[in-house]
Amino acid sequence: MTTPRLVATCWTSAGAALPGAADQTSPYPVLDRVRAVAAAGWSGLGLVHDDLRLARDTIGFAALRDAIGDAGLTHVEVELAEGWWRPGGRGERWTLLLDAAEALGATFIKAGTDMGPPIDDLGPLVTPLRALAVEAADRGTRVALEPLPFSMIETVPRGAELVELVGHPAAGLVIDFWHVFRAGTSLVDLTATMPPERVFGVELCDAEAEPIGTLFEDTRDRRRLLGEGVQDVTGFIGAMRSLGFDGPWGVEILSDAHRALPLDAALRSAYASGVHAFERVPD
């Protein structure tokens, strides 16, 4: 087996930082995270907007880019664009993400939508998302929307419909396995509705059969290492490969147990679970 190229997505190396918190800055200095990610064997890492803002205002993006390169990491992704469909909604955060993506050579900028019921009419999102794609392409990157089962764009098929309406080569999706199975999307439906060229990123994790608490609490606090839950991780990897995607693969581990570990141990265990998952994928 060829060793897969695995990416420690932003929360996997963020320590006690939490999505949805008012301040999402990791307690670990960003250069320590870069070194720890590389030492554990990963090919790249993700960083969230609050960490990027702190890096810009302290060491600067050039120093961060050099540290990432010196560590041998070859993949960077940045997040999270929010509120981009509202008038004036792109604002300072979007500018920060564009600047960071350009300076760090990020493969894509991840974008999300609001939590709440799914929307019926995709029309109001098409022009704003196309505008993001145009601006991202001008900076040498792309924008990758992440559907969430508790958000406006609740499934991957619905997200695929949106990016097809956008019709720009720099607009695609990040497909997080947790959001696939918790949305009730089968692997058959996933591969039947997802245009291969729109798959910009894939994120792996495992979980129990049923959510614990709300869906948001389950995704934030109860994800499992690959192979420690009951979800069909290897089937999902095979489905993504059938669409022509073969990495780099994000590993997105958010859980109380993961956050309680020291940084090095958390990264080693997540990486090992990722490698082991690929060892179990049928040829």
Protein Blocks (a to p, Z undefined) as FASTA:
>chain_A
ZZddddddfklmnojacehiablcdfbdfklmmmmmmmnopabdcddfklmmmmmmmnop
klmmmmmmmnopabdcddddehklpghklmmmlmmmmmmmmmnopabdcddddeddddfb
lklmmmmmmmmmmmmmmnopacdddddfkbfblbfklmmmmmmmnopakbccdddfklmm
mnopafklmmmmmcfklmmbdcdddddfbdghjfklmmmmmcccehiambdfklmmmmmm
mnopabjaddddddfklmmpcfklmmmmmmmmmmmmmmmpcZZ
